[in-house]
Amino acid sequence: MQLIPVAPAHIAALSALAADCFDETFGHLYSPRDLETFLTQSYNPASLLAETGDTAQFWRMAVDAQGRTAGYLHCGPVTLPHAEADRARHGELKRIYVRASHQGQGLGKRLLETALDWMAATYGDAPQWLGVWSGNHRAQAFYAAHGFQRVGEYKFPVGETLDDEFILRRSPG
């Protein structure tokens, strides 16, 4: 499994991967309209091209030995709505997804470790942040095993639906 930096030539593959992973993981929770609205807004190629072109953002895509996309991660300055989050000095793991077909092979852990290493190299020993859906107990346990603790909550829009999300933080030092 290779982790490759996302380049403009990868945008179509990233768009399909991101939409597929979100749909696999959460698609059953939303109306078709809300899901389509979210996928179109969040994972359209033009938006992803702009996001991946921002030098403050860190993107990696996992590709298996057969050249199939398997997962991805996205980090950058923290934007979570928490009073202690400092956009200029703290990093956030914004997205980490692994296709269902590639889960259970250690890829999620590898992506998380890559993200944590990037945030440590970029922000030093400053807090590291992430948001996670309140109903995703498996992800919460995964993050807790890596030192993240719940410090807040917020609403995350998926179309007209507002999900309850937890804000997690860890101190890498």
C-alpha positions in Angstrom: 0.0 0.0 0.0 1.4 3.3 -1.0 0.5 6.7 0.5 0.9 9.3 -2.2 0.6 13.1 -2.1 -2.6 14.2 -3.8 -1.7 16.1 -7.1 -4.0 17.7 -9.6 -3.9 14.5 -11.7 -5.5 12.6 -8.8 -8.5 14.8 -8.2 -11.0 12.7 -10.2 -9.9 9.6 -8.3 -10.0 11.4 -4.9 -13.5 12.8 -5.6 -14.8 9.3 -6.4 -12.9 7.8 -3.4 -14.2 10.4 -0.9 -17.8 10.1 -2.1 -17.6 6.3 -2.0 -16.1 6.2 1.5 -18.6 8.7 2.9 -21.5 6.8 1.3 -20.2 3.4 2.5 -19.8 4.7 6.0 -22.7 7.1 6.5 -24.9 7.0 3.5 -27.6 5.0 5.2 -28.2 7.7 7.8 -29.4 10.4 5.3 -32.2 11.0 2.9 -31.0 10.7 -0.8 -31.4 14.4 -1.2 -29.3 15.3 1.9 -26.6 12.8 0.9 -26.4 14.0 -2.7 -26.3 17.6 -1.6 -23.4 16.9 0.8 -21.4 14.8 -1.6 -21.8 17.3 -4.4 -20.7 20.2 -2.1 -17.9 18.4 -0.3 -16.3 16.2 -2.9 -16.8 17.9 -6.2 -13.5 18.0 -8.2 -13.3 21.8 -8.3 -13.6 22.1 -4.5 -11.1 19.3 -4.0 -8.6 20.9 -6.5 -8.7 24.1 -4.5 -8.4 22.4 -1.2 -5.5 20.2 -2.2 -3.8 23.2 -3.8 -3.7 25.0 -0.5 -0.2 24.7 0.9 -1.5 24.8 4.5 -3.4 21.5 3.9 -1.9 18.0 3.9 -3.5 15.3 1.8 -2.4 11.7 1.2 -4.2 9.0 -0.8 -3.6 5.3 -0.2 -3.3 3.2 -3.4 -3.1 -0.6 -3.2 -0.7 -2.9 -5.3 -3.3 -3.1 -8.1 -3.5 0.7 -8.3 -6.9 1.0 -6.7 -7.7 3.8 -4.3 -8.1 2.5 -0.7 -8.3 5.5 1.6 -7.2 9.0 2.2 -6.4 11.6 4.8 -6.6 15.4 5.1 -5.1 17.6 7.7 -4.7 21.3 8.1 -5.1 24.2 10.5 -7.8 23.6 13.1 -11.2 25.1 12.2 -13.4 23.3 14.8 -15.7 25.5 16.8 -13.9 25.3 20.2 -12.7 28.3 22.3 -9.3 26.8 22.8 -8.7 25.9 19.1 -6.0 28.2 17.7 -6.0 28.2 13.9 -2.5 29.7 13.7 -0.9 27.2 16.0 -2.9 24.0 16.1 -3.5 21.2 13.6 -6.7 19.2 12.8 -7.2 15.8 11.3 -10.1 16.8 9.0 -10.8 13.6 7.2 -9.6 10.0 7.4 -11.4 7.3 5.5 -10.6 3.7 4.4 -12.8 1.8 1.9 -14.7 -1.1 3.5 -12.8 -3.4 1.2 -9.5 -2.4 2.7 -10.5 -2.2 6.4 -8.9 -4.5 8.9 -5.4 -4.3 7.2 -3.9 -1.6 9.4 -4.4 1.1 6.8 -6.5 3.3 9.2 -3.7 3.2 11.8 -1.1 4.0 9.1 -3.1 7.0 7.9 -3.6 8.2 11.4 0.1 7.9 12.3 1.0 9.8 9.1 -1.5 12.6 10.0 -0.2 12.8 13.6 3.4 12.9 12.3 2.6 15.7 9.9 0.8 17.7 12.6 3.7 17.3 15.0 6.2 18.3 12.3 4.1 21.3 11.4 2.7 22.5 14.7 5.2 21.0 17.2 3.8 19.9 20.5 0.6 22.0 20.1 -2.7 20.3 20.6 -4.1 18.1 17.7 -7.8 18.2 17.0 -10.4 16.2 15.2 -14.2 15.9 14.9 -16.1 12.6 14.9 -19.7 11.7 14.6 -21.3 11.0 18.0 -22.6 7.7 16.8 -19.3 6.4 15.4 -18.2 4.5 18.5 -15.6 2.4 16.7 -13.8 5.6 15.5 -14.1 7.1 18.9 -12.4 4.1 20.5 -9.7 4.2 17.8 -8.9 7.8 18.5 -9.0 7.3 22.3 -6.4 4.6 21.9 -4.2 7.2 20.3 -4.6 9.7 23.1 -7.6 11.8 21.9 -10.1 12.9 24.5 -13.6 14.5 24.1 -13.5 18.2 24.8 -16.6 19.5 23.1 -19.4 19.1 20.5 -20.9 20.8 17.6 -23.4 20.3 14.8 -22.2 19.1 11.4 -24.4 19.7 8.4 -25.1 17.0 5.9 -27.6 18.6 3.6 -30.5 19.7 5.8 -29.5 17.2 8.6 -27.5 18.5 11.5 -25.4 15.7 13.0 -24.2 15.7 16.6 -20.4 15.6 16.4 -17.8 15.4 19.2 -14.6 17.5 19.3 -11.6 15.5 20.3 -8.1 16.8 21.2 -4.8 15.3 22.2 -1.5 16.7 23.3 1.3 15.0 21.4 4.0 15.9 23.9 
